[in-house]
Amino acid sequence: MNKNQVACDDAALEAMLRRDQSLEPSEELLAHVENCTRCQTRIGELAGSTAMWHGVKAAISRAVGSDQERRFPPVNLDQSAIEWTESMAKQLLSPPTHPEMLGRLGRYEVERLIGSGGMGVVFKAFDTELSRPVAIKLLAPYLASSGPARKRFSREARAAAAVVHQHVVPIHNVETERESPFIVMQYVSGESLQSRIDCQGALGLCEILRIGMQVADGLSAAHQQGLVHRDIKPSNILLEEDVDRALISDFGLARAADDASLTRTGFHPGTPQYMSPEQAAGQSVDARSDLFSLGSMLYTACTGRPPFRAENSLNVMRRIAESEPTPIREINPNIPDWMTAVITKLMAKSAQDRLQTAAEVRALLEACLSHVQQPLSHSMPRLPWLVHTESLRKANFSSENLLSSRTIVLSGCIIAAILAFLLLPIMLTQLEQDTSNTQATTVESDELSQKEKLRLEKLLSNNSLVVVGKLQEGKPTGHAYAHLFETHQILKGKTVTFQVLLSHKSSVDHDDPLAKQKPAVELPPLKEGEYVMVLRAEEVISSFRPLNPLGLLFEPEPHFNYFIVRDSENHAAWPKGSLEEQHITSLFASAARDESN
Amino acid sequence: MNPTHEQTRASLILRLQDAEDMAAWDEFAAIYGPVVFNVAISRGFQAADADNLVQEVFMAVVSSVSNWLQRDDRGSFRAWLLRIARNAAVDMITQKATRSLGRDGSEARIHLSMLPAPSELSSALDLEYERMVFQWASERVRESVAEHTWQAFWLTSIEELSVEAAAAKLDTRPGNIYFARSRVMARIKELVQQYRDQQ
């Protein structure tokens, strides 16, 4: 350190942090701090601990990224282009033949403006020759005046018109002879994915998978014809009303916009938020670029916000090239890890690390969707990079995690269960042993044993059931969820009422008057982490033994008719008529009475 | 806010003589309302339902204010508010999530996935509260310091610019950036501390 400067002086630094802001650091102190790395660090430490700096940063970043966008508004890149009004748009049209119409374009009666962007405007119109509603996209005048842009516009529009696919908006006509060229497309009544996300926030997993699968399907058809979309983003995905169908619009149009605007002003009219890194870097792109954009779009559907955001387009593009987006589960913990793995895979910076074709993506998302909708009959697709994240998940134990991992574990188990049924006669002796030894049968802490599953399935398969769970504050409540979830899976399609009575004693402060309110039902005291499952069912068959070598006798087994008690390690069942059973059932009956009153 | 809140306020003013407590209540509502809202949303509540829940939590808190007033050993109002609100929120979120469990299989699945474990819920509320306090404190500080002071903090710690880059951007010398950013942090810490001490 330079001897001529003042020495390090914590007191002087601290004085500068005190409330009185009129106190400005002296010239010497400023010079010292600029040259002394120790003091540079020290002043930060004096102001607040590292945890404090991190905490504040995380809280603010999150505020910026969520509900408080009004306070720190990011530039809306789509709107940085001209905001069109009906009267402006009207100037591009011939006078209407009906007074209630906005204007006319050739044989099309234009009804109203339905959208605008950097590229131009979109009208809802009526095709007077074919008597059908259409959507007309008119190229913005500043683009229309550029010769190459016009040529490309017409070439790409014609190529796009050749893509006939149920998930691509059909193009009826391309008019390029006029002053402002336009494209006539099928009118899709509904909303764009962007507006759905704007009003709902993050979408549900099934919906995301379905939309993703359909978009990948449409992309696959276009890619096979050598056409790259280049501008896959939520506002280009139309969701048909009343039908679960997503359609890709604006094929090939981004290219026309690129040519004209980049040469003219260096300004990209659309949003770069969904660009691939190779696109942002101005390199040549292929079909895999669309897959990156599809990944970004799915990210947005999962989190309600685009993955890369910054105050201007240039910084957005820099982030796309350099940084990783905030992990999805930090924003929306309901998205399972395998889904985030799929999206991460699509959003690999390098094109060769992504899935390589839209067809692969479609097949994968389809398999995922089947799995989510019918976990019993469709197992989760296994891919090397999915297995990897699964092992990560196990380390991170939370109830949501557990549920999602359950789905995966379960499907495997069900196959085993079916196998077990096929091998039933062999297993019977074992089952019998098991049911006679009801106390303290050890189950693996993280998973029900096959025998347990079989028995549960049998137990629950006959009557309409009421399951009462009492979840207590305590560590392994995840097990209770797992079991309830399991029960539900096994009972798929059956009428079940789950009544879960929660009491969380250790979280309750006894000074708190609210905590003193008695729960509706007092269940017997349980150890930490225990819960009770009461199955109100009459004759439930829960065990069976061989009648003779040719057949089976299903014998009503009273031991499990009413309830099972489990904790993380043991399960126990009290016999019918026992004191415990009487107590619980009477409590249960009174709870049911209370409820009906 | 809606009439319920106004009534709440009026009845509280009658009961709470201490102006400081009144301010604590307002501040607390501003911070804890979003906490309950955000946690409820993260548990799959619709926005409108989450709004209702916030109201209900505060109504529950208000209804027990008299208990607090009657206590001889009553401690800090703010600490008490936090405790009551946390318990009320845990209760109500769990009740709401389970009340209408399953008329058929599919519905039951949706609800099951929403079922929060009370302990996990309680810590989610605390975590969210901590974040919200940070956020609230940051906003207060932002309002109270000069714009360039705030920018020095913002550019270096949120946007992660180097001190030199921030100095160039704000057209000042790096030394000023070091001081300004830490001043902001020191103010935030002061505000946050008020809450920390009372938990």
Contacts between the chains, C-beta under 8 A, distances in Angstrom:
chain1	res1	chain2	res2	distance
A	16	B	179	5.2
A	16	B	182	7.8
A	16	B	183	7.2
A	17	B	179	7.9
A	17	B	182	5.8
A	17	B	183	5.7
A	17	B	186	4.2
A	18	B	186	7.9
A	19	B	187	7.9
A	21	B	145	7.3
A	21	B	146	7.8
A	21	B	149	7.8
A	21	B	183	7.2
A	25	B	175	6.6
A	25	B	176	7.4
A	25	B	179	5.3
A	29	B	175	7.4
A	30	B	173	6.4
A	30	B	175	3.2
A	30	B	176	6.8
A	30	B	179	7.8
A	31	B	175	6.8
A	33	B	175	4.8
A	33	B	178	5.1
A	33	B	179	7.3
A	34	B	173	7.0
A	34	B	174	5.2
A	34	B	175	4.7
A	34	B	178	7.7
A	40	B	163	7.6
A	40	B	178	5.7
A	43	B	178	5.6
A	43	B	179	6.9
A	43	B	182	4.8
A	44	B	178	7.9
A	44	B	181	7.6
A	44	B	182	5.6
A	44	B	185	7.2
A	46	B	182	6.9
A	46	B	186	7.5
A	47	B	181	7.9
A	47	B	182	3.7
A	47	B	183	7.2
A	47	B	184	8.0
A	47	B	185	3.9
A	47	B	186	4.3
A	47	B	189	6.7
A	48	B	182	8.0
A	48	B	185	4.5
A	48	B	186	6.7
A	48	B	188	7.1
A	48	B	189	4.4
A	52	B	185	6.9
A	52	B	188	7.7
A	52	B	189	5.8
A	52	B	192	7.5
A	53	B	157	6.4
A	53	B	185	6.5
A	55	B	130	7.0
A	55	B	131	7.6
A	55	B	134	5.3
A	56	B	134	5.0
A	56	B	137	7.8
A	56	B	138	6.0
A	56	B	157	7.4
A	56	B	185	6.9
A	56	B	188	5.6
A	57	B	157	5.4
A	57	B	158	6.0
A	58	B	131	7.0
A	58	B	134	7.7
A	59	B	130	8.0
A	59	B	131	4.4
A	59	B	132	7.4
A	59	B	134	3.5
A	59	B	135	4.5
A	59	B	138	6.8
A	60	B	134	7.4
A	60	B	135	6.5
A	60	B	138	5.4
A	60	B	158	5.6
A	61	B	158	6.3
A	62	B	131	6.6
A	62	B	135	7.7
A	63	B	135	4.9
A	63	B	138	7.9
A	64	B	158	7.6
A	67	B	34	7.7
A	67	B	38	7.9
A	68	B	135	7.9
A	71	B	139	7.8
A	332	B	42	7.9
A	333	B	42	6.7
A	334	B	42	7.9
A	334	B	44	7.0
A	334	B	113	7.4
A	398	B	120	6.5
A	399	B	115	7.3
A	399	B	116	7.0
A	399	B	117	5.3
A	399	B	120	6.1
A	400	B	113	7.3
A	403	B	112	7.5
A	403	B	113	5.5
A	471	B	117	6.7
A	471	B	118	6.9
A	473	B	118	5.2
A	473	B	119	5.1
A	474	B	119	7.0
A	475	B	119	7.7
A	477	B	117	4.0
A	477	B	118	7.6
A	477	B	119	6.8
A	477	B	120	7.4
A	478	B	117	7.0
A	481	B	112	7.1
A	481	B	115	6.3
A	481	B	117	7.3
A	484	B	112	5.8
A	484	B	115	7.6
A	485	B	109	7.9
A	485	B	112	5.6
A	485	B	113	7.9
A	488	B	102	7.9
A	488	B	105	6.8
A	488	B	108	5.3
A	488	B	109	5.7
A	488	B	112	5.8
A	491	B	105	6.4
A	492	B	105	5.1
A	493	B	104	7.9
A	493	B	105	5.1
A	494	B	105	6.3
A	495	B	103	7.5
A	495	B	104	6.5
A	495	B	105	8.0
A	496	B	102	5.7
A	496	B	105	6.7
A	496	B	108	5.8
A	497	B	101	6.7
A	497	B	102	6.0
A	497	B	103	7.6
A	498	B	98	7.5
A	498	B	101	4.2
A	498	B	102	5.3
A	498	B	108	5.7
A	498	B	111	7.4
A	498	B	112	7.1
A	499	B	98	7.6
A	499	B	101	6.8
A	500	B	98	4.5
A	500	B	101	6.6
A	500	B	115	6.7
A	502	B	94	4.7
A	502	B	95	7.6
A	502	B	98	6.9
A	502	B	118	6.2
A	504	B	90	6.6
A	504	B	94	7.9
A	504	B	118	3.4
A	504	B	119	7.0
A	504	B	122	7.6
A	506	B	119	7.7
A	507	B	87	7.3
A	507	B	90	6.2
A	507	B	118	5.3
A	507	B	119	6.2
A	507	B	122	4.9
A	508	B	87	6.2
A	509	B	83	5.4
A	509	B	87	6.5
A	511	B	83	7.8
A	512	B	64	7.7
A	512	B	83	6.0
A	512	B	84	5.8
A	512	B	87	5.2
A	513	B	64	4.5
A	513	B	67	4.3
A	513	B	84	8.0
A	514	B	60	6.1
A	514	B	64	6.0
A	514	B	84	6.4
A	514	B	87	5.5
A	514	B	88	5.7
A	514	B	91	7.0
A	515	B	87	5.7
